[in-house]
Amino acid sequence: MPSLKEVRKRISSVKSTQKITRAMKMVSAAKLRRAQDNIVAARPFASGLQDIVAQIAANAGPEPHPFMVKRTVRNPAIVVLTSDRGLCGGFNSNACRTTQRSINEGTTSQSIDGYRLMTVGKKGREYFSRRNFELSASYAGVTNETAGDRAKEIALAVSALFLDGTVDGVRLVYNEFRSAVSQQVVTEQMLPIEAAEVHNAPNSPADFVCEPNMTEILATLLPQYLQSRIHRALLESIASEFGARMTAMENATKNAKEMIERLSLAYNRARQAAITKELMEIVSGAEALKG
């Protein structure tokens, strides 16, 4: 049985850990609120851009833009969004396992010849490097301030791979933010852009005039539309990370409290047993002297 000194040290250690987890929970909660505000602020632009692209695509003519040309997917590119830091429950592992399962199922069924794996965040890079997956690109994790620049960088990279025929499709794996306690891993197809995605406007003549023409305007807007979708996914991932970390730290704080209660109970019992033993020894000694 541990000594009283060891139990006291253990209680002190758990209390220190509890202070850290409680502080991390508060920090994550504050950052989560800012991340949610950023998502809300980004939605009007994304929605407006999609509406404009839909209107122009519906009236641009029969010739599809290269981003909308479907090909047999033999060489897909997969971009998985993770974080640079841990202590956020299954946030990183769920996204990585979903990606790994998708790759393994594709190669097993011989539906693909090869794949391009791109990771965003240190945890994703470490996960796949330990499992000997070949990474074609790896990006550092993002913050709310750098999400726009990173989205542009990723959009340019995957666009170049798709346009030159290196890959036949691009999928994005990330944690979609549902609530502070709920995040769901989703897989979205980025390229080619589905016709149903942008052809949601009625096939009626546009009430505006495009210069030089709708085809060229669409060629300018579709890369921005792709960048906007990646930017939204990054913001969703950031909010999901803070929500997952807040939940994980709240659970850790509760577990620390329960552990402290158990250790305190064990300490008090051991202390009481030691006091009882000493009293019995004193009484036994006194009785021996009387006899």
C-alpha positions, 0 to 999 in steps of 0.5 A: 500500500502506498505511504501517506507521503506518496498519496499526498504527492499524488493528490498534489500532482492531480490538482496541478493537472486539474488546474491546467485542464481547467485553464485549457478548457477556458481558453478553448471556449474563448477561441471557439466563440471567435471561430464561430463568429468567423464562420458566420462572417464567412457565410454571406460571401460564400453563399453570394459567390455560389449564387453568382457562379450558379447564375453564370454557369447556367447561362455560359453555354454548353462547353464545360469549364475544365474544373467541371469536366468529369474523368474516371478517377484513377489517381485521386488527391486527398487533402486531410485537415488536422491540427498542430496540437493534440489534447483534443480527443478524437479530432485528429485521429478520426479524420486520419482514420477516415482518410486511411480507410478510404485509401486502403479500400481504394487500393484493395479494390484496385479502383485507383492506380495511385493517390496524392495525399496532402496533409494540413497540420502537424498531427496529420503529417505525423500520423501518415509518416509513422505508417509509411504513407507517401505525402505529396505535400504537407502544410502547417496548421492554420489559425483564423488569421492564416486560413485565407492564405492557406486556402489560396495556397491549397486551391492553387496546388490542387488546381494545378494537379487537376488541370495538368491531368496528374490527378483525376479528382480531389477530395477534402476530409475534415471535421465539420463543426456541428456544435461545441460538443459535436463534430463530424468527419466529412469527405467532400469532393472539391474537383471536379465541381459537380454540375448540380452544385452550381447549376441550381439557378433556373435556366432563364436568361440572366438579368445582367450583362457580362463583359467580356463574356460569361465563359471568361467570367466563369473561368475567373470565378470558379477558382475563387469558388474553389478557394472559398469552399476550402476556406470554409472547410478550414474554418469549420476544422478550426472551430471543431478543434476548439470544440473538441479540445474544450470537451476533452479538457472538461472531461479531463477536469471531471476525471481529475476531480473524481481521482482527487476524491478517491485519493483523498478518501484513501489518504484519510482511511490510511491516516485513520488506520495509522492513528488507530494503530498508534493508539492501540500500541499505546494502550497495549503498552500501558496495559503491559506496564500495569501487569 
